[in-house]
Amino acid sequence: MATQKLLTQYGTQLLFRDVTDFPNSGAGPPATAANSFIISSPTEVQMNFSVIAAATAWESAKTATLAHTGTAWPGEWVLGAVMESTATPAAGGTFDFYWNASPNATPATGNSGEASGVDSAIVITQLTSLIRIGSLVVRANVINKKSNIGRLRLPYLYGSLIMVNNTSVAMVADGDADECFATLTSVIDDLQAAA
């Protein structure tokens, strides 16, 4: 009897970064190439990580369609991030990530909680209305990174990333965020033909 294998392959990758701070007009890679989680040529999404104070939250612009073909999209995505702080944070703090899932491409339409669908600060009282992805627990380092913060199942074609800075210090100053970014990488099951 012939057997089939179920493998996994990368699909679309989203790159959340600030177009004016991130190298190469926002296309990357980060200033330190060893910190990159970027695969090929990702879809770029505006998110200004450099202005997030401690105990505050920031939302990305709403994504363009995440469709793979037609209106079908990859269901599962993996979040990675590199965050740079103004000073060394206390170990054990977190950068917490959430998703504002939306059925509508228009920034102000179809958002959850206090999400706006634009690159801006967000009130952190409505986090329970969002999908929690996971946390990057920081070490006592200015730059903290993790390639697999959590997995996200997308219920809709659109959305925005939300990050809460629950560390003891602010993010790096505006204009210096050449290391700050997050990636959402789709992972797609690929059923191989019987051998």
C-alpha positions as CSV (number, residue, x, y, z in Angstrom):
1,M,0.0,0.0,0.0
2,A,1.4,3.4,-1.0
3,T,1.7,6.0,1.8
4,Q,1.3,9.7,1.7
5,K,3.1,12.3,3.8
6,L,1.7,15.4,5.2
7,L,4.4,18.1,5.2
8,T,4.3,21.8,6.1
9,Q,5.5,24.6,3.9
10,Y,5.8,28.4,4.3
11,G,3.2,30.6,2.6
12,T,2.7,34.4,2.8
13,Q,4.7,36.3,5.4
14,L,3.6,39.6,6.9
15,L,6.3,42.0,8.1
16,F,5.2,44.6,10.7
17,R,7.7,47.5,10.9
18,D,7.9,51.2,10.6
19,V,8.7,52.2,7.0
20,T,10.8,55.2,8.1
21,D,12.9,53.4,10.8
22,F,13.4,50.0,9.4
23,P,16.3,49.6,6.9
24,N,15.8,49.8,3.1
25,S,12.7,51.9,3.3
26,G,10.9,49.3,5.5
27,A,11.8,46.2,3.5
28,G,14.6,45.1,5.8
29,P,16.5,43.1,6.9
30,P,17.1,44.6,10.4
31,A,20.3,46.4,11.1
32,T,21.7,43.2,12.7
33,A,21.2,40.6,10.0
34,A,21.5,37.8,12.6
35,N,18.2,39.1,14.1
36,S,16.2,38.5,11.0
37,F,13.1,36.2,10.8
38,I,12.3,37.5,7.3
39,I,11.6,34.9,4.6
40,S,11.9,36.0,0.9
41,S,9.8,39.1,0.2
42,P,7.1,39.5,2.8
43,T,4.0,41.7,2.6
44,E,4.9,44.9,4.6
45,V,2.5,46.3,7.1
46,Q,3.0,49.7,8.9
47,M,3.6,49.5,12.7
48,N,5.6,52.1,14.6
49,F,7.1,50.1,17.4
50,S,9.4,53.0,18.4
51,V,6.9,55.1,20.2
52,I,5.5,52.5,22.7
53,A,6.0,53.5,26.3
54,A,6.0,51.0,29.2
55,A,2.5,49.8,30.1
56,T,1.0,51.0,26.9
57,A,-0.2,49.4,23.6
58,W,0.2,50.0,19.9
59,E,-1.8,48.7,16.9
60,S,-0.6,48.1,13.3
61,A,-2.3,49.3,10.2
62,K,-4.9,46.8,9.0
63,T,-3.5,44.2,6.7
64,A,-4.3,43.9,3.0
65,T,-6.1,40.7,2.1
66,L,-4.4,37.6,3.4
67,A,-5.9,35.4,0.6
68,H,-3.7,32.7,-0.8
69,T,-6.0,32.1,-3.8
70,G,-9.3,33.8,-4.4
71,T,-10.9,34.2,-1.0
72,A,-9.1,31.2,0.5
73,W,-6.4,32.0,3.1
74,P,-4.0,30.0,5.2
75,G,-5.6,29.3,8.6
76,E,-2.5,29.0,10.7
77,W,0.3,31.6,11.2
78,V,3.4,31.8,13.5
79,L,4.4,35.1,15.1
80,G,8.1,36.0,15.6
81,A,9.4,39.4,16.9
82,V,12.5,41.4,17.7
83,M,12.0,44.2,20.1
84,E,14.6,46.9,21.1
85,S,14.2,49.0,24.3
86,T,15.6,52.4,25.3
87,A,17.5,50.7,28.1
88,T,17.9,47.3,29.7
89,P,14.5,46.1,30.9
90,A,14.1,44.0,34.0
91,A,14.1,40.3,33.2
92,G,10.7,38.7,33.2
93,G,8.7,41.5,31.7
94,T,6.8,40.8,28.5
95,F,5.8,42.1,25.1
96,D,2.2,40.7,24.7
97,F,0.8,40.2,21.2
98,Y,-2.9,40.2,20.2
99,W,-4.8,40.1,16.9
100,N,-7.8,42.2,15.8
101,A,-9.5,39.9,13.4
102,S,-11.8,41.7,10.8
103,P,-14.0,40.6,7.9
104,N,-13.6,44.1,6.3
105,A,-10.6,45.7,4.6
106,T,-11.6,49.2,5.6
107,P,-9.5,50.4,8.6
108,A,-12.4,51.8,10.7
109,T,-14.9,49.0,9.9
110,G,-15.4,45.5,11.5
111,N,-12.8,45.8,14.3
112,S,-12.9,44.2,17.8
113,G,-12.7,46.1,21.1
114,E,-11.0,49.4,20.9
115,A,-9.1,48.5,17.7
116,S,-9.1,51.2,15.0
117,G,-7.3,49.4,12.1
118,V,-4.7,52.2,11.8
119,D,-1.1,52.5,13.0
120,S,-1.7,54.2,16.4
121,A,-1.9,53.9,20.2
122,I,-4.7,51.7,21.5
123,V,-6.5,51.7,24.8
124,I,-5.6,48.5,26.6
125,T,-8.8,48.0,28.5
126,Q,-10.4,45.9,25.7
127,L,-7.8,43.2,25.2
128,T,-10.4,40.5,26.0
129,S,-12.1,41.3,22.8
130,L,-9.0,40.4,20.8
131,I,-7.3,37.1,20.0
132,R,-4.3,36.5,22.2
133,I,-1.3,35.2,20.3
134,G,1.4,35.0,23.0
135,S,4.2,36.8,24.8
136,L,7.9,37.5,24.3
137,V,9.3,37.2,27.8
138,V,12.4,39.5,28.0
139,R,15.8,38.9,29.4
140,A,17.9,41.7,30.8
141,N,18.9,42.7,27.3
142,V,18.2,45.8,25.2
143,I,17.3,43.6,22.3
144,N,15.0,40.6,22.8
145,K,13.8,38.2,20.2
146,K,11.8,35.0,19.7
147,S,10.9,33.3,16.4
148,N,7.9,31.4,17.8
149,I,5.9,33.5,20.2
150,G,2.7,31.7,19.4
151,R,0.4,30.4,16.7
152,L,-2.7,32.3,15.4
153,R,-5.7,30.8,13.7
154,L,-7.2,33.4,11.4
155,P,-11.0,33.6,11.3
156,Y,-11.1,36.4,8.7
157,L,-9.1,37.8,5.7
158,Y,-8.1,41.0,7.4
159,G,-6.8,42.2,10.8
160,S,-4.2,44.2,12.7
161,L,-1.5,43.3,15.2
162,I,-1.5,44.7,18.7
163,M,1.5,44.8,21.0
164,V,1.4,45.7,24.7
165,N,4.7,46.7,26.3
166,N,4.6,45.1,29.7
167,T,8.3,45.7,30.3
168,S,9.9,48.2,32.7
169,V,11.1,50.5,29.9
170,A,10.0,52.2,26.7
171,M,10.8,51.1,23.2
172,V,13.8,52.6,21.4
173,A,13.4,56.2,20.3
174,D,11.6,57.2,17.1
175,G,14.0,57.1,14.2
176,D,16.2,54.4,15.8
177,A,13.9,51.3,15.4
178,D,16.1,49.6,12.9
179,E,15.8,46.3,14.9
180,C,12.1,46.4,15.8
181,F,9.8,44.2,13.8
182,A,7.4,41.3,14.0
183,T,6.6,38.6,11.4
184,L,3.5,36.5,10.9
185,T,4.4,33.6,8.7
186,S,1.7,31.3,7.3
187,V,2.2,27.6,7.6
188,I,0.4,25.4,5.1
189,D,-0.2,21.7,5.2
190,D,1.0,20.1,2.0
191,L,-0.3,16.5,1.3
192,Q,2.3,14.7,-0.8
193,A,1.4,12.2,-3.5
194,A,1.5,8.6,-2.6
195,A,4.9,7.1,-3.2
